[in-house]
Amino acid sequence: MNIYYSEASVLDSTQKRSLQLLVDGKVNSKPFIPVYGTAGEFTLYNLTANSDTTFSLAASPDSTLPPLINALEVFTVSDELTDGTNSDDVEGLASLQDEFDVLKDWGGDPCLPSPYSWDWINCTSGSTPRVTALYLGSFGLSGVLPDFSSMTSLEIIDLHNNSLIGSIPEFLGTLPNLKQLNLAGNDLSGTIPSSISKNKKLKLTVTDNPNLCVSGKSCKTASVDTSGSGGSSSSGGRKKSKLPVILGTTIPIFVLVWVIGGVCAVLHHKRKSAAIAAGNVGQTGGANKPSGNPQAAQMQMAANNMAQNVVNDFIMNVHEQQSAPEPVYNDDQQNHLEEGN
């Protein structure tokens, strides 16, 4: 125990201040006299005390003034010292502080002393407490979640309404005691790890993450732009399909081949008939008549015109197919088309 004293006023020759320390009513020190403008110190040590021990200051027999004291320090033996917060939790919290600058102002032991633990965590009691909750909602966190998988006692992780990016870490689904995980209101992307989505004991909240795939079906066909060229994936599960263009080009070609084959067959038949008719005329003395058969020539000209018209129609159809906008299908329509093929 330390006692500090100093005279507060200038005393005249008739005044004197002298005091003694009493322990359990018995004098335990020599008289000591405070000096004006000077700090004095009296130390009491090697004394065993308990809750019933009393300390008091009394004026010496020759003192004309009452006792005075300016400050007092009492040292006691405390409980057994501990190692502080569990080292695994301290390591995980350090990872969060390294990633997010807004958390770097917090220092000292995270959980001890217990009335003064960090505001955004919950801790267990005991000589070596564990961190059981992270309350970092609306904390201005920006970036990718670091690895804090060493914090295996976590039961609640609240990270809503921040600016977190990237995918949801796989290790969050391996925390054995986790019961609540709130990741709403961020910019997370990719798929939800199966270790999280299949955990029936975990209450998961991931709303308001526009780039996050929340169902396996929508994630299978969703396109992701990783080129950095500013493009974006189709929204609302709608996508373009090249199937109509393929069908619109293949079917007219097949029809054209079929029509051309038919026209060639007709021309071949007409030419054969014209040759037979010319031979019959020659046999009946037609050698003195003008050469050629007018009827056969007209038939050949009509066939040529028919073939030309078919080709022109085909060219117009192809141009129309190329200039027409590509249809847009939703997931169900696209899957139906693909199953039909």
C-alpha positions, 0 to 999 in steps of 0.5 A, a space after each residue: 500500500 502506498 500513501 501520498 501526502 503534501 501540505 496544502 497550506 503554509 502553516 504558522 509557528 503555532 500549527 503542526 500536522 503530524 499523522 500515523 497509520 493504524 492497522 486494526 486500531 494499532 499504530 503501524 508507522 512512525 509519525 510523518 509530517 506533510 511538507 508544503 509544496 512537496 509530495 511525500 510517500 509512505 509505503 506499507 509492505 509485507 502485510 497479510 490482510 483480509 476483508 476484516 482488516 481496517 486501515 486508518 490515519 490518525 493525528 499524532 499526539 503532538 499534532 494540532 491539525 487533523 490528518 491529511 492524505 492526497 492519494 492511496 494505492 492498494 495492491 492485492 494478489 489477483 486470481 491466476 493469470 490466463 492466456 487470454 482469448 483462445 489463440 485460434 480465435 485471435 488468429 481468425 480475428 487478425 485475418 479479418 483485420 488484415 483484410 478490412 481496414 475499418 477493423 484495425 482500430 480494435 486492439 488488445 485482448 478481444 474478450 478480456 476483461 469481459 466487460 470490455 470485449 470488442 463491440 462486434 463479437 460475443 465471447 464465452 466466459 472462462 479463463 480462456 474464452 472463445 468467440 461465438 459470434 461476429 456482428 459485422 452487419 453494415 460495417 462498411 466492409 469491402 472486398 473478399 472474405 478472408 479465411 477465418 476457419 480457425 474460429 470453430 466456436 462461431 455460432 452466428 456470423 452476420 455480414 449483411 449490408 456490406 460490399 463483399 465480393 467474390 464467391 462464398 468461401 467453402 470453409 463457412 460450411 465446415 464450421 461445426 457450431 454455426 447456426 446463423 449465416 447472414 450474407 444479404 445485401 452484398 455483391 457475392 457471385 458464383 454458387 452456394 457451396 453444397 456444404 452450406 446449402 445442404 446444412 439443414 441446421 444452418 439458417 442462411 440468408 443471401 437475399 440482395 446478391 444479384 450475381 449469386 446463383 441460388 439454384 443449381 438449374 439457373 447456374 448451369 446455363 448462366 453465362 459469366 463474363 470473365 474477360 473484363 470487357 464490360 459485358 454481363 450475363 443475361 438477366 432474369 434467366 433469359 438467354 439467346 438461342 442460335 437453334 432457330 437460325 440453324 433450323 431457318 438455314 438448314 430447312 430452306 437448303 434442303 427444300 432448294 436441293 429437293 426443288 432443283 432435283 425435281 426441276 432437273 428431272 422435269 427438264 430431262 423428261 422434256 428433252 427426251 420427249 422432244 428428241 423422240 418427237 424430232 426423230 418421228 418428224 425426220 422419219 416422215 419426210 420432215 427433212 425439207 422443213 425448218 430445223 427444230 421443234 417450236 413446242 419443245 423450245 417453249 417447254 424448255 424456256 418455261 422450265 428454265 423460268 421455273 427454276 430461276 423463280 425457285 432460286 430467287 425465292 430461296 435467296 429472299 428467304 435466306 435474307 429474311 432469316 438473317 435480318 430477323 431478330 433472334 428469339 429469346 427463350 426463358 429457361 423452361 422454353 430452352 430446356 424444352 427445345 434442347 430435350 426435343 432435339 
